[in-house]
Amino acid sequence: MLLATSGLVAQQRPTPAAQAEPLQPAWRWLAEPPPGLPKMPLPADYTPTAAMFRLGERLFHDPQLSSDRTISCASCHPAATGFASPAPRPRGVGEHRAKRHAPALWNRGYGTLQRWDGSSADLETFVLEPIGDRDEMALGVDGALQRLREQPDYAREFEQVFGGPPTRTALQRSLATFVRGIVAGDAPYDRFLRGDAEAMTAEQRHGQWIFESKGGCWKCHTPPLFTDERFHNTGVGVVDGKPEPGRAAATGDDRDAGQWKTPTLRLVRLTAPFMHDGSLPDLEAVVDFYVRGGNPNDHLDARMAPLPLDAADQKALLMFLRSL
């Protein structure tokens, strides 16, 4: 596993030359991704730098970007729990709660559409949305920029990194660059595939076989990212046979009702609870859900069916998942 983060850098001041400095060790993924992962696609209109990453890291942890100065991006995506919320719906400003579970941010730089329903077109769009969401940070980008411009240290840092004062684009690129640096690879699974026969236990290898054969898990949680970046109705959130809008809220197509984006399984042992609503408290509950074939509804994905996994199969599958 590689996490490209250098710690909170509130006191760090990049030099004017930092914008063009060579990549630091934590940034090796940019040219040389962690073993097991492909090279990350980068934005077409700018080149991420180590200085952007450090500024983005500071912003990610700064509660000043919320209206009451109590909530930061890290409040909903803390590193200690795999950059996922430990609560089913994380707390926002005041007594508000986010509409959905805040999922892991691992490898989101590889992603296409963002959010559970795919309503964010790209990472740059996604990173600014919580700042204006009334249930999350409830400040708005303009308010956040005003606060940043009023602080000499932030004004100086933006000037050094971007050559000007805090702007929407600079804020967007800093946060997106930090999120692109949250990467996970080089798991026992990856080392086993590279020929290290001792990287996985016999039980984990059996779990891998379940994952790739009668479990059919790979069809949606496709290696090496362990997500197909697509949307599926598995029955999560269905009440009395009726699904939530899910992807249909973004597309307007009723056929997409109840579909939610496939999350990554990288470092999944850290990121409970699971599903878009945080309704499954642990991996055992997730496996149970799929063994029974999900929740019936008219839009259930054709892949969903009860799985013929006995107790030993389920335990082995769990051990494999935790090894990722």
Rosetta silent file (secondary structure, phi, psi, omega in degrees, C-alpha in Angstrom):
SEQUENCE: MLLATSGLVAQQRPTPAAQAEPLQPAWRWLAEPPPGLPKMPLPADYTPTAAMFRLGERLFHDPQLSSDRTISCASCHPAATGFASPAPRPRGVGEHRAKRHAPALWNRGYGTLQRWDGSSADLETFVLEPIGDRDEMALGVDGALQRLREQPDYAREFEQVFGGPPTRTALQRSLATFVRGIVAGDAPYDRFLRGDAEAMTAEQRHGQWIFESKGGCWKCHTPPLFTDERFHNTGVGVVDGKPEPGRAAATGDDRDAGQWKTPTLRLVRLTAPFMHDGSLPDLEAVVDFYVRGGNPNDHLDARMAPLPLDAADQKALLMFLRSL
SCORE:     score description
SCORE:     0.000 S_00000001
   1 L     0.000  139.605  174.234    0.000    0.000    0.000 S_00000001
   2 L  -130.032  124.672  172.721    1.177    3.524   -0.765 S_00000001
   3 L  -110.451  115.764 -178.603   -0.499    6.628    0.595 S_00000001
   4 L   -84.411   77.282  176.800    0.816    9.755   -1.074 S_00000001
   5 L  -142.219  143.221 -175.561    0.472   12.123    1.847 S_00000001
   6 L  -111.513   12.896 -177.375    3.101   14.052    3.740 S_00000001
   7 L    89.548  161.159 -179.653    1.132   15.024    6.848 S_00000001
   8 L   -62.769  132.596 -171.692   -0.678   18.283    7.591 S_00000001
   9 L  -118.769   41.548 -175.636    1.439   21.146    6.337 S_00000001
  10 L   -60.666  -28.320 -178.079   -0.151   24.190    7.951 S_00000001
  11 L   -98.374   -2.068 -174.707    3.257   25.669    8.813 S_00000001
  12 L   -83.716  136.791 -179.370    5.003   24.722    5.578 S_00000001
  13 L  -123.649  108.697  178.186    5.805   27.472    3.089 S_00000001
  14 L   -67.001  149.710  176.255    6.803   26.431   -0.433 S_00000001
  15 L   -79.206  162.742  178.680    9.478   28.503   -2.152 S_00000001
  16 H   -57.217  -27.105 -179.324    8.669   30.376   -5.371 S_00000001
  17 H   -81.683   -4.277 -172.641   10.511   27.651   -7.283 S_00000001
  18 H   -62.597  -28.456 -176.252    8.336   24.925   -5.738 S_00000001
  19 H   -59.928  -28.737 -177.701    5.873   24.951   -8.599 S_00000001
  20 H  -110.555   11.026 -175.162    8.478   23.368  -10.876 S_00000001
  21 L   -66.416  155.695  177.250   10.352   21.297   -8.285 S_00000001
  22 L   -62.304  160.206  179.508   11.072   17.606   -8.981 S_00000001
  23 L   -65.627  138.448  176.179    8.616   15.049   -7.689 S_00000001
  24 L   -85.319  166.624 -178.187    9.047   14.099   -4.052 S_00000001
  25 H   -54.018  -39.663 -179.865    8.998   10.434   -2.909 S_00000001
  26 H   -65.887  -14.017 -177.028    5.326   10.655   -1.934 S_00000001
  27 H  -102.381   10.423 -176.600    4.634   11.763   -5.475 S_00000001
  28 H   -58.940  -27.314 -178.877    6.272    8.857   -7.204 S_00000001
  29 H   -57.335  -26.145 -176.613    2.849    7.541   -8.239 S_00000001
  30 H   -60.756  -44.357  178.773    2.594   10.330  -10.808 S_00000001
  31 L  -103.006  -25.765 -176.119    5.289    8.795  -13.006 S_00000001
  32 L  -137.324   90.830 -175.489    5.599    5.415  -11.296 S_00000001
  33 L   -65.007  161.634  176.344    2.324    4.197   -9.726 S_00000001
  34 L   -56.050  146.158  177.679    2.300    1.770   -6.788 S_00000001
  35 L   -52.003  132.881 -179.179    2.830   -1.832   -7.899 S_00000001
  36 L   101.827  -16.350 -178.465   -0.429   -3.290   -9.116 S_00000001
  37 L  -111.100  148.768  175.222   -1.905   -0.015  -10.376 S_00000001
  38 L   -76.616  171.251  175.245   -1.785    1.491  -13.876 S_00000001
  39 L   -65.583  135.425 -176.659   -0.403    4.942  -14.566 S_00000001
  40 L   -76.153  131.781  173.141   -2.908    7.539  -13.393 S_00000001
  41 L   -68.401  141.027 -177.453   -4.524    9.709  -16.085 S_00000001
  42 L  -114.318  161.520 -177.804   -3.894   13.387  -15.436 S_00000001
  43 L   -59.106  149.004 -179.739   -5.930   16.500  -16.297 S_00000001
  44 L   -79.323  -22.911 -170.547   -5.675   17.769  -19.846 S_00000001
  45 L  -107.389    0.703  173.432   -5.556   21.454  -18.886 S_00000001
  46 L  -160.322  161.150  179.150   -2.952   21.559  -16.092 S_00000001
  47 L  -109.084  115.533  176.670   -0.083   19.566  -14.626 S_00000001
  48 L   -60.654  144.504  178.844   -0.379   18.675  -10.927 S_00000001
  49 L  -128.255  165.267  177.122    2.703   19.535   -8.840 S_00000001
  50 H   -62.012  -35.315  178.914    4.022   18.656   -5.415 S_00000001
  51 H   -66.125  -39.981  174.807    3.357   22.238   -4.297 S_00000001
  52 H   -61.459  -41.219  179.468   -0.312   21.941   -5.335 S_00000001
  53 H   -59.294  -47.775 -178.009   -0.485   18.681   -3.406 S_00000001
  54 H   -65.058  -41.343  177.446    0.830   20.269   -0.188 S_00000001
  55 H   -64.909  -42.215  178.865   -1.512   23.256   -0.471 S_00000001
  56 H   -62.938  -36.994  177.619   -4.420   20.912   -1.200 S_00000001
  57 H   -63.064  -43.010  178.399   -3.551   18.818    1.824 S_00000001
  58 H   -63.035  -45.504  179.699   -3.658   21.885    4.043 S_00000001
  59 H   -63.232  -39.214 -178.658   -6.997   22.992    2.576 S_00000001
  60 H   -59.193  -32.428 -177.325   -8.440   19.481    2.918 S_00000001
  61 L   -98.683    5.847 -172.775   -7.859   19.627    6.683 S_00000001
  62 L   -98.238  113.132  179.958   -8.921   23.249    7.229 S_00000001
  63 H   -70.803   -7.867  177.134  -12.355   23.765    8.879 S_00000001
  64 H   -64.312  -13.660  177.916  -12.313   27.426    7.807 S_00000001
  65 H   -81.793    4.065  174.099  -13.837   26.238    4.550 S_00000001
  66 L  -111.193  157.596 -172.521  -17.126   25.599    6.398 S_00000001
  67 L   -61.012  -38.762 -178.794  -19.623   28.251    7.458 S_00000001
  68 L  -102.731   11.513  176.740  -19.183   27.720   11.209 S_00000001
  69 L    59.378   34.912  179.349  -15.494   26.795   10.986 S_00000001
  70 L  -119.472  -16.606 -172.222  -16.054   23.314   12.444 S_00000001
  71 L  -121.206  128.589  173.280  -16.082   20.993    9.406 S_00000001
  72 L  -114.580  173.940  174.292  -13.278   20.232    6.983 S_00000001
  73 H   -58.335  -38.525 -178.834  -13.098   17.784    4.088 S_00000001
  74 H   -68.369  -17.581  177.619  -11.197   15.508    6.453 S_00000001
  75 H   -63.444  -37.424  179.372  -14.123   15.542    8.904 S_00000001
  76 H   -93.975  -21.659 -178.522  -16.089   13.337    6.511 S_00000001
  77 L  -126.365   65.581 -177.959  -13.050   11.632    4.955 S_00000001
  78 L   -74.911  141.041 -178.298  -10.601   11.006    7.862 S_00000001
  79 H   -61.532  -33.917 -175.175   -7.379    9.202    7.019 S_00000001
  80 H   -62.003  -25.761  178.753   -7.676    6.940   10.090 S_00000001
  81 H  -115.170   40.304  173.923  -10.709    5.199    8.584 S_00000001
  82 L    68.721   30.182 -178.186   -9.443    4.944    5.041 S_00000001
  83 L    58.098   30.248  173.945  -10.616    8.413    4.003 S_00000001
  84 L  -126.386  154.700 -179.541  -14.207    7.202    4.501 S_00000001
  85 L   -74.166  134.108  174.004  -16.698    8.284    7.133 S_00000001
  86 L   -77.306   -6.453  177.082  -17.033    5.968   10.154 S_00000001
  87 L  -103.792  147.925  177.776  -20.661    7.163   10.431 S_00000001
  88 L   -55.332  -42.605  174.881  -23.397    6.082    8.008 S_00000001
  89 L  -133.393  109.568 -173.574  -24.076    9.744    7.239 S_00000001
  90 L   -65.842  153.888 -179.914  -21.335   12.089    8.447 S_00000001
  91 E   -76.211  137.906  172.548  -22.110   15.230   10.400 S_00000001
  92 L  -106.175 -155.937  179.875  -22.019   18.560    8.633 S_00000001
  93 L   -65.474  150.166  179.974  -22.348   22.073   10.065 S_00000001
  94 L    60.391 -132.063  178.864  -24.733   22.484   12.963 S_00000001
  95 L  -103.149   12.382 -177.992  -26.932   19.429   13.354 S_00000001
  96 L   -72.883  156.244  174.566  -27.016   18.648    9.649 S_00000001
  97 E  -128.359  143.407  175.781  -26.041   15.283    8.201 S_00000001
  98 L   -60.829  153.889 -176.460  -24.764   14.522    4.715 S_00000001
  99 L   -68.522  -29.604 -175.789  -27.321   12.887    2.450 S_00000001
 100 L  -137.334  171.257  175.193  -25.189    9.772    1.916 S_00000001
 101 L   -66.146  141.770  176.629  -22.246    7.920    3.333 S_00000001
 102 L   -87.947  107.319 -172.619  -18.877    9.520    2.580 S_00000001
 103 L   -80.307  172.998  178.131  -16.977    6.715    0.791 S_00000001
 104 L   -61.178  145.700  178.103  -13.266    6.026    0.618 S_00000001
 105 L   -98.465    4.856  179.278  -11.207    8.372   -1.550 S_00000001
 106 L   -52.924  128.552  169.915   -8.617    5.741   -2.485 S_00000001
 107 L    60.707   26.307  179.378   -7.623    5.966   -6.148 S_00000001
 108 H   -69.427  -17.886  175.597  -10.328    8.478   -7.066 S_00000001
 109 H   -65.085  -18.545  175.678   -7.844   10.043   -9.466 S_00000001
 110 H   -85.443  -11.312 -170.844   -8.425    7.003  -11.671 S_00000001
 111 L   -76.443  165.596  175.560  -12.173    7.541  -11.593 S_00000001
 112 L  -103.669 -104.383  176.062  -14.498    8.949  -14.180 S_00000001
 113 L   -65.635  144.010 -177.715  -17.817   10.252  -12.878 S_00000001
 114 E  -109.309  164.934 -177.396  -17.718   11.061   -9.160 S_00000001
 115 L    79.468  159.450 -179.037  -20.227   10.603   -6.321 S_00000001
 116 L   -57.145  -35.130 -178.420  -22.445    7.631   -5.608 S_00000001
 117 L  -100.720    4.451  178.291  -24.889    8.694   -8.322 S_00000001
 118 L    71.226   20.225 -174.748  -22.260    9.944  -10.781 S_00000001
 119 L   -79.025  -11.160  176.018  -23.639   13.467  -10.680 S_00000001
 120 E   -99.710  125.954 -171.686  -20.166   15.080  -10.575 S_00000001
 121 L   -68.066  -31.602 -177.657  -18.541   15.117  -13.997 S_00000001
 122 L  -159.659  176.768 -176.417  -14.948   14.938  -12.762 S_00000001
 123 H   -64.639  -38.475  179.949  -12.720   15.250   -9.723 S_00000001
 124 H   -61.554  -38.616  176.955  -12.289   19.009  -10.151 S_00000001
 125 H   -67.763  -45.735 -173.884  -16.066   19.479  -10.009 S_00000001
 126 H   -60.589  -42.428 -169.982  -16.501   17.117   -7.097 S_00000001
 127 H   -67.263  -21.010  179.790  -13.967   18.661   -4.682 S_00000001
 128 H   -90.489  -20.538 -172.040  -15.756   22.027   -4.530 S_00000001
 129 H   -62.378  -40.894  179.321  -19.310   20.754   -4.091 S_00000001
 130 H   -61.290  -27.539 -177.780  -19.177   19.970   -0.338 S_00000001
 131 H   -63.176  -33.017 -179.460  -18.103   23.552    0.400 S_00000001
 132 H   -98.313  -10.536 -177.096  -21.464   24.842   -0.797 S_00000001
 133 L   -68.472  124.259 -175.808  -23.678   21.940    0.300 S_00000001
 134 L   -63.171  -24.350  179.875  -26.000   23.156    3.076 S_00000001
 135 L   -91.694   -3.890 -177.814  -25.799   19.766    4.799 S_00000001
 136 L  -116.965  -87.959 -176.441  -22.017   19.591    4.682 S_00000001
 137 L  -103.296  -25.965  165.697  -19.837   22.734    4.839 S_00000001
 138 L    56.074   33.354  177.771  -22.502   25.289    3.879 S_00000001
 139 L  -109.340  -46.725 -174.897  -20.161   28.173    3.080 S_00000001
 140 L    97.016  148.655 -176.239  -19.929   28.375   -0.691 S_00000001
 141 H   -63.677  -41.307 -179.601  -16.867   28.783   -2.861 S_00000001
 142 H   -61.228  -42.490  177.942  -17.066   32.580   -2.922 S_00000001
 143 H   -64.573  -38.919  178.657  -17.158   32.701    0.874 S_00000001
 144 H   -65.169  -42.298  179.946  -14.255   30.293    1.115 S_00000001
 145 H   -64.454  -38.217  178.538  -12.177   32.343   -1.312 S_00000001
 146 H   -61.835  -43.510  178.657  -12.880   35.526    0.634 S_00000001
 147 H   -63.692  -42.331 -179.387  -11.610   33.929    3.839 S_00000001
 148 H   -64.990  -39.129 -179.517   -8.488   32.616    2.110 S_00000001
 149 H   -68.094  -26.776 -178.360   -7.707   36.026    0.564 S_00000001
 150 L   -79.747   -9.199 -178.527   -7.977   37.689    3.964 S_00000001
 151 L  -103.824  116.932 -175.827   -5.247   35.499    5.439 S_00000001
 152 H   -56.351  -37.644 -177.445   -1.720   36.639    4.536 S_00000001
 153 H   -68.751  -40.411  176.660   -0.209   33.156    4.773 S_00000001
 154 H   -67.979  -43.441  179.097   -2.768   31.632    2.423 S_00000001
 155 H   -57.269  -41.812 -179.916   -2.534   34.601    0.047 S_00000001
 156 H   -66.882  -41.566 -177.491    1.237   34.161   -0.018 S_00000001
 157 H   -67.643  -41.709  176.540    1.026   30.416   -0.576 S_00000001
 158 H   -63.161  -39.099  177.957   -1.434   30.720   -3.474 S_00000001
 159 H   -60.977  -42.534 -178.652    0.806   33.382   -4.987 S_00000001
 160 H   -69.876  -36.726 -175.861    3.805   31.064   -4.777 S_00000001
 161 H   -85.166  -39.048 -172.798    1.990   28.011   -6.147 S_00000001
 162 H  -117.351   -6.226  178.664   -0.300   29.604   -8.748 S_00000001
 163 L    78.475   21.566  179.935    1.159   33.058   -9.317 S_00000001
 164 L  -171.357 -176.598 -179.138   -1.868   34.934   -8.014 S_00000001
 165 L   -72.755  169.518  175.978   -4.478   35.233   -5.230 S_00000001
 166 L   -57.693  128.084  176.689   -6.846   32.421   -4.256 S_00000001
 167 L  -130.938  167.787  177.780   -9.276   31.749   -7.112 S_00000001
 168 H   -57.128  -45.974 -177.921  -11.901   29.135   -7.797 S_00000001
 169 H   -64.386  -43.037 -179.488   -9.621   27.369  -10.256 S_00000001
 170 H   -65.316  -42.025  177.515   -6.634   27.394   -7.887 S_00000001
 171 H   -61.688  -45.005 -179.530   -8.736   26.064   -4.996 S_00000001
 172 H   -60.163  -47.365 -176.685  -10.187   23.401   -7.258 S_00000001
 173 H   -70.138  -34.939  177.918   -6.815   22.267   -8.568 S_00000001
 174 H   -64.085  -50.673 -178.674   -5.191   22.173   -5.142 S_00000001
 175 H   -65.041  -41.723 -179.803   -7.893   19.996   -3.606 S_00000001
 176 H   -64.275  -37.282  179.538   -8.135   17.746   -6.671 S_00000001
 177 H   -66.227  -40.462  176.565   -4.361   17.264   -6.683 S_00000001
 178 H   -62.298  -46.149 -179.107   -4.378   16.197   -3.040 S_00000001
 179 H   -62.313  -37.528  176.404   -7.195   13.718   -3.664 S_00000001
 180 H   -61.294  -24.116  179.372   -5.285   12.318   -6.649 S_00000001
 181 L   -83.489   -2.250  178.710   -2.466   11.617   -4.208 S_00000001
 182 L   -90.441   90.769 -172.852   -4.613    9.344   -2.033 S_00000001
 183 L  -123.979  151.837  179.003   -3.621    6.065   -3.633 S_00000001
 184 L  -139.773  125.743  176.688   -3.536    2.438   -2.522 S_00000001
 185 L  -157.430 -165.558  176.722   -1.762   -0.450   -4.220 S_00000001
 186 L    55.206   43.657  174.526    0.936   -3.072   -3.604 S_00000001
 187 L   -80.880  169.082  174.074   -1.345   -5.288   -1.524 S_00000001
 188 H   -50.814  -37.240  176.701   -0.577   -8.983   -0.884 S_00000001
 189 H   -56.246  -46.300 -178.494   -2.800   -9.690   -3.922 S_00000001
 190 H   -66.476  -40.130  179.971   -0.521   -7.588   -6.145 S_00000001
 191 H   -68.208  -35.422  176.450    2.613   -9.193   -4.774 S_00000001
 192 H   -63.350  -43.790  179.260    1.132  -12.653   -5.309 S_00000001
 193 H   -64.425  -27.129  179.057    0.382  -11.809   -8.940 S_00000001
 194 L   -83.537    3.140  173.683    3.995  -10.682   -9.354 S_00000001
 195 L   109.034    3.523  177.469    5.166  -14.135   -8.342 S_00000001
 196 L   -85.945   96.297 -174.500    5.504  -13.968   -4.550 S_00000001
 197 L   -65.656  -19.723 -177.891    3.881  -17.284   -3.623 S_00000001
 198 L   -94.577    1.058 -175.343    4.082  -16.462    0.100 S_00000001
 199 L   -68.673  -29.616 -179.716    2.313  -13.095   -0.145 S_00000001
 200 L  -121.739  146.308  175.471   -1.126  -14.630    0.464 S_00000001
 201 L   -75.301  167.038  177.423   -2.206  -17.399    2.806 S_00000001
 202 H   -60.322  -38.054 -179.885   -3.929  -20.516    1.497 S_00000001
 203 H   -67.811  -40.618  176.955   -7.222  -19.192    2.873 S_00000001
 204 H   -64.239  -38.138  177.818   -6.770  -15.836    1.126 S_00000001
 205 H   -66.085  -37.118  174.789   -5.986  -17.625   -2.130 S_00000001
 206 H   -63.688  -40.008  176.636   -9.171  -19.645   -1.715 S_00000001
 207 H   -62.697  -37.902  176.009  -11.003  -16.373   -1.160 S_00000001
 208 H   -61.923  -41.745  178.463   -9.489  -15.017   -4.356 S_00000001
 209 H   -61.799  -42.560  176.273  -10.781  -18.075   -6.202 S_00000001
 210 H   -59.749  -46.712 -179.117  -14.269  -17.437   -4.765 S_00000001
 211 H   -56.840  -38.709 -173.393  -14.002  -13.768   -5.785 S_00000001
 212 H   -96.177   -7.454 -176.839  -13.076  -14.723   -9.354 S_00000001
 213 L  -121.034 -105.276 -171.617  -15.322  -17.777   -9.805 S_00000001
 214 L   -71.040  -15.880  173.418  -18.629  -18.653   -8.191 S_00000001
 215 L   -75.356  -32.648  179.257  -18.767  -15.419   -6.217 S_00000001
 216 L    64.957   17.006 -174.780  -18.591  -13.364   -9.418 S_00000001
 217 H   -62.966  -33.224 -175.345  -17.389  -10.370   -7.399 S_00000001
 218 H   -62.690  -22.684 -175.264  -14.836   -9.368  -10.063 S_00000001
 219 H   -61.957  -31.522  176.690  -17.569   -8.537  -12.580 S_00000001
 220 L  -109.434  -38.786  178.445  -18.262   -5.237  -10.789 S_00000001
 221 L   -94.940   70.148 -169.238  -15.232   -4.951   -8.484 S_00000001
 222 L   -79.828  125.258  174.493  -12.830   -5.351  -11.377 S_00000001
 223 L   -64.063  155.672    5.644   -9.082   -5.502  -10.669 S_00000001
 224 L   -88.294  -11.841 -179.753   -6.727   -3.749  -10.434 S_00000001
 225 L   -83.421  -12.974 -179.199   -8.823   -0.842   -9.093 S_00000001
 226 L    60.120   36.242  168.035  -11.483   -3.259   -7.809 S_00000001
 227 L  -155.645  144.502  174.893  -14.265   -1.157   -9.307 S_00000001
 228 L   -90.959    0.796 -178.865  -15.716   -1.062  -12.806 S_00000001
 229 L    58.442   26.782  178.753  -16.549    2.654  -12.329 S_00000001
 230 L  -117.647 -175.326 -172.737  -20.119    1.825  -13.356 S_00000001
 231 E  -122.923  138.040 -175.577  -23.504    1.872  -11.639 S_00000001
 232 E  -142.284  146.576  172.524  -25.575   -1.085  -10.457 S_00000001
 233 L   -97.590  107.841  177.292  -28.839   -1.766   -8.650 S_00000001
 234 L  -104.309   -1.672 -178.870  -28.100   -4.375   -5.991 S_00000001
 235 L    96.386    0.456  177.242  -31.189   -3.582   -3.949 S_00000001
 236 L   -65.874  131.493  179.198  -29.467   -1.424   -1.344 S_00000001
 237 L    84.891    0.156  179.048  -31.939    1.136   -0.040 S_00000001
 238 L   -73.258  131.936  177.108  -34.972   -0.645   -1.467 S_00000001
 239 E  -125.105  122.813 -178.847  -38.085   -0.296    0.708 S_00000001
 240 L    52.824   40.384  176.643  -41.169   -2.402   -0.054 S_00000001
 241 L    79.014    2.431 -177.946  -39.726   -3.251   -3.442 S_00000001
 242 E  -111.333  121.216 -179.783  -39.190    0.384   -4.415 S_00000001
 243 L   -81.811  161.291  168.887  -35.631    1.659   -4.950 S_00000001
 244 L   -69.441  164.354 -179.284  -34.307    5.140   -4.316 S_00000001
 245 L   -59.097  -42.168 -179.814  -33.678    7.224   -7.468 S_00000001
 246 E    56.944 -133.887 -177.651  -29.919    6.615   -7.400 S_00000001
 247 L   -59.053  -28.354 -178.009  -28.301    7.166  -10.789 S_00000001
 248 H   -61.545  -27.004  178.267  -31.712    8.030  -12.281 S_00000001
 249 H   -65.257  -28.224 -179.927  -31.659   11.343  -10.411 S_00000001
 250 H   -90.087  -33.496 -175.249  -28.655   12.365  -12.509 S_00000001
 251 H   -96.255  -23.089 -174.741  -29.674   10.845  -15.861 S_00000001
 252 L    76.331    8.381 -177.716  -33.450   11.255  -15.770 S_00000001
 253 L  -103.356  116.319 -177.564  -33.744    7.674  -17.019 S_00000001
 254 H   -59.516  -23.616  179.449  -36.056    5.500  -14.931 S_00000001
 255 H   -66.698  -16.408  179.775  -34.060    2.431  -15.972 S_00000001
 256 H   -92.339    6.864 -177.093  -31.253    3.735  -13.751 S_00000001
 257 L   -59.141  134.089  176.497  -33.403    3.705  -10.618 S_00000001
 258 L    77.039    5.375  178.882  -31.591    2.333   -7.600 S_00000001
 259 E   -87.230  136.424  178.095  -28.206    2.227   -9.312 S_00000001
 260 E  -133.624  153.917 -175.850  -25.168    3.345   -7.324 S_00000001
 261 E   -67.951  140.783  176.414  -21.504    3.512   -8.234 S_00000001
 262 L   -69.482  118.512  178.669  -19.333    0.494   -7.513 S_00000001
 263 L   -80.375  158.135  175.215  -16.901    1.500   -4.737 S_00000001
 264 L   -69.470  153.034  173.652  -13.307    0.322   -4.672 S_00000001
 265 L  -102.321    1.616  177.245  -12.341   -2.597   -2.455 S_00000001
 266 L   -62.560  129.506 -178.930   -8.803   -1.339   -1.922 S_00000001
 267 L    53.221   34.872 -177.316   -8.168   -1.129    1.848 S_00000001
 268 H   -64.802  -19.637  178.874  -11.818   -2.032    2.405 S_00000001
 269 H   -63.835  -17.945 -176.638  -10.924   -3.372    5.864 S_00000001
 270 H   -96.411  -13.293 -157.125  -10.675    0.250    7.042 S_00000001
 271 L  -110.611   20.928  175.497  -13.764    1.793    5.500 S_00000001
 272 L   -64.604  152.770   -0.768  -16.893    0.487    7.282 S_00000001
 273 L   -78.572  175.229 -170.262  -19.811    1.087    7.200 S_00000001
 274 E  -120.542  165.141 -178.841  -20.635    0.200    3.620 S_00000001
 275 L    80.066  166.475 -172.846  -23.008    1.088    0.770 S_00000001
 276 L   -63.317  -24.549 -179.426  -24.272    4.531   -0.229 S_00000001
 277 L  -104.376    4.667 -179.373  -26.447    4.752    2.868 S_00000001
 278 L    63.703   25.164 -171.559  -23.967    3.205    5.292 S_00000001
 279 L   -81.335  -14.828  179.319  -26.573    0.552    6.057 S_00000001
 280 E  -107.965  116.037 -167.413  -24.195   -2.424    6.258 S_00000001
 281 L   -74.685  -22.753 -176.655  -21.976   -2.132    9.346 S_00000001
 282 L  -154.785  175.233 -177.318  -19.151   -4.512    8.414 S_00000001
 283 H   -66.509  -31.530  176.047  -17.787   -6.807    5.723 S_00000001
 284 H   -59.127  -41.957  179.014  -19.620   -9.798    7.176 S_00000001
 285 H   -66.685  -35.639  178.070  -22.913   -7.995    6.547 S_00000001
 286 H   -64.150  -47.313  179.243  -21.806   -7.140    2.995 S_00000001
 287 H   -62.278  -43.351  177.237  -21.020  -10.773    2.193 S_00000001
 288 H   -57.338  -41.728 -178.884  -24.336  -11.883    3.744 S_00000001
 289 H   -59.620  -45.784 -178.150  -26.152   -9.330    1.584 S_00000001
 290 H   -76.016  -31.888  177.207  -24.663  -10.696   -1.633 S_00000001
 291 H   -61.492  -36.438  179.746  -25.015  -14.343   -0.611 S_00000001
 292 L   -84.278   -5.115  175.172  -28.763  -13.845   -0.334 S_00000001
 293 L    91.687   19.542  177.911  -28.859  -12.039   -3.690 S_00000001
 294 L    75.497 -162.980 -179.172  -29.537   -8.478   -2.563 S_00000001
 295 L  -108.787  123.885 -176.677  -32.981   -6.938   -2.200 S_00000001
 296 L   -60.994  140.438  170.133  -35.564   -7.702   -4.904 S_00000001
 297 L  -166.457  166.243 -173.787  -36.935   -4.846   -7.006 S_00000001
 298 L   -66.040  -15.476 -176.590  -37.964   -4.294  -10.616 S_00000001
 299 L  -110.688   13.988 -176.412  -34.601   -2.736  -11.491 S_00000001
 300 L   -57.971  134.950  179.312  -32.320   -5.320   -9.839 S_00000001
 301 L   -58.392  138.887 -177.290  -29.078   -5.876  -11.757 S_00000001
 302 L   -61.822  -21.307  179.185  -29.141   -9.086  -13.789 S_00000001
 303 L   -74.224  -17.957 -174.477  -25.907  -10.181  -12.076 S_00000001
 304 L   -79.903  122.528  176.705  -27.622  -10.324   -8.702 S_00000001
 305 L  -160.943  155.151  177.396  -28.641  -13.822   -7.600 S_00000001
 306 L   -56.244  142.338 -176.640  -28.147  -15.914   -4.457 S_00000001
 307 L  -105.463  135.695 -179.188  -24.582  -17.240   -4.209 S_00000001
 308 L   -83.083   64.888 -178.306  -23.755  -20.874   -3.343 S_00000001
 309 L  -110.990  122.528  176.578  -21.151  -20.023   -0.705 S_00000001
 310 L   -83.386 -178.792 -174.781  -20.847  -22.116    2.444 S_00000001
 311 H   -60.611  -39.443  179.815  -19.412  -20.830    5.717 S_00000001
 312 H   -66.960  -40.325  176.930  -15.831  -21.731    4.763 S_00000001
 313 H   -60.630  -45.495 -177.426  -16.184  -19.987    1.396 S_00000001
 314 H   -64.758  -41.011  179.243  -17.532  -16.859    3.057 S_00000001
 315 H   -64.218  -42.258  179.517  -14.738  -16.786    5.633 S_00000001
 316 H   -64.752  -40.949  178.241  -12.099  -17.203    2.915 S_00000001
 317 H   -61.314  -42.817  177.881  -13.690  -14.435    0.842 S_00000001
 318 H   -60.684  -42.250  179.333  -13.593  -12.129    3.858 S_00000001
 319 H   -64.537  -37.785  176.425   -9.930  -12.892    4.415 S_00000001
 320 H   -64.403  -47.036 -179.129   -9.176  -12.093    0.762 S_00000001
 321 H   -59.452  -41.527 -179.104  -11.077   -8.810    0.928 S_00000001
 322 H   -69.418  -19.460  178.827   -9.215   -7.776    4.071 S_00000001
 323 L   -81.152   -8.330 -177.935   -5.911   -8.504    2.332 S_00000001
 324 L   -79.427    0.000    0.000   -6.613   -5.880   -0.322 S_00000001
